[in-house]
Structures are given as structure tokens and as C-alpha cells.
Amino acid sequence: MGGMSYSVGQVASLAGVTVRTLHHYDEIGLLVPGGRSHAGHRRYDDADLDRLQQILFYRELGFPLEDIGRLVADPDTDPTELLRRQHRLLTERIERLARMAAAVEHALEARKMGIQLTPEERFEVFGREQDWEALDREAEQRWGGTEAWAESQRRSARYGKADWERIKAESGDIEKRLAEALADGAPADSETAMDLAEEHRGHIGRHFYECGHDVHTCLAGMYVADQRFTAYYEKIRPGLARYLHDAIHANARRHA
């Protein structure tokens, strides 16, 4: 076989798959190596590597192996067009996952503000204006099976009314000082505002779920995109939702 050739172990290492996977692909005819060594060992050429790349693209997108076999075996497929199609599918998947990630953070933040209380206790602690029951139902229907949801439930299951009142008081203190910073004219990227944004992030991490700066910026987007949460902050002080959003983003850049 002319040109470079690679052993099954080399290909497995290059592609990040197991040797067992490559053997299976050979056995089902999905990726039959282009040659054999004198000892009968599989040897893969560049064309085989191209085909494997296509297979892994489609596998990542969730296509069953049977469908992948038909896709990569289509003699009428233009390689450039195939790459365009894969790029489009991957882009759509990335956008879908980004929307899912934002929605998870949305659900967790909603859950944070009312989980594990009776309706009477929720309304007593957090006020009657927000429909926390509806938020809980919405969150659980969409994300009840995720690990992030489970972590929030594990932590908050220990909280009683007194715990929620303390957590709410801590949160209220941060929000009050943010409102004061806004009223005093402190820019959202000032040390004061960024330090308060960091306190806000730490509060979530201590009481509910891991909240890295990337997660925190997702939450910030929700504060200005979802009217329910915007209204919560705007009631404290007009402009506070956007101010907190900008301070969170500035703080994340500071820690990047």
C-alpha cells in the first residue's frame, strides 16, 4: 500500500477511540482498513482516516451506525458538501445545547428561590407576587432528570423555614448593596460592583449548586431576558437587573 499507513493502535490514539471500536467497525464493514501488514495486522491509510472522521462526526451527532454506513458509502456525496452538511448539523446542535444550558440555569435559579417550602412558607418568606409553584412545575418538567437539578435538590432538601429566611436575608443584603452602588453611580465594572457580583455568585454556590463564572454569566442573561426575574430586580431598584447583569460579566472577565 503506497503512502503512509497506520496501525490500529495508532489510529485509535489519533481518533480518541478504542481498538475494540475499530475492530467492531471492521467487522460490520463500516471501516475496513485499506491494507494488512505481512503479519496480517490491520493497516489504515489516509483515505481510511478520512472515512473515520466522517463516521465520528455522524456518531457525535447521534446517528446509528447503520445510517452512518449509508451516509459515508454514498458515492454521489461531494466531500465538500458533506463537510458543509456536518458543519450545519454541528452548529445546530451547539445552538440547541446552548439553549438547553441556559434553560437549566434558568430552572435552577427559579428553584433556588422557592424549593422545598410549603406554599404558605414560600409566600411568607418570598412574598406573594411571584408564582413560585408555576416556576417549580416548569423547572421540574424540563430538567427533573439532570445532575444539576439533583444537586440543587440534595442541598436544599435540608433547609427548613428558618434556613430559607436566613438565605433570603443574605441575598437581600447583597441586592440592597447592589442597589446602593447603582444609586451612588458606581459603574458596573467598578471594584465595588464586581465584588458584589462575586458575593452574589458565592451565595449561589454555598447554598444551591456549583456556580462558576461561566454559569454565573448564563444566569445574568436570564435576569434581563426573562421578565419574571427582571421584574424581581427592577422592583428593588429600576435598572438593577441590567446593572447586575453587567457587573456579573465584568467580574467574570476580571477572573478570566
JOKA-V929370 format. One record per helix or strand. SS is the DSSP state (h for helix, s for strand). FROM is the first residue (numbers start at 1). TO is the last residue. Records with the same first field share a line. If there is no record, write none. Layout:
SS = FROM-TO ; FROM-TO
This chain:
s = 6-7 ; 35-36 ; 42-44
h = 8-15 ; 19-27 ; 46-60 ; 65-73 ; 79-112 ; 119-126 ; 132-143 ; 147-156 ; 161-183 ; 191-207 ; 213-225 ; 227-236 ; 240-255
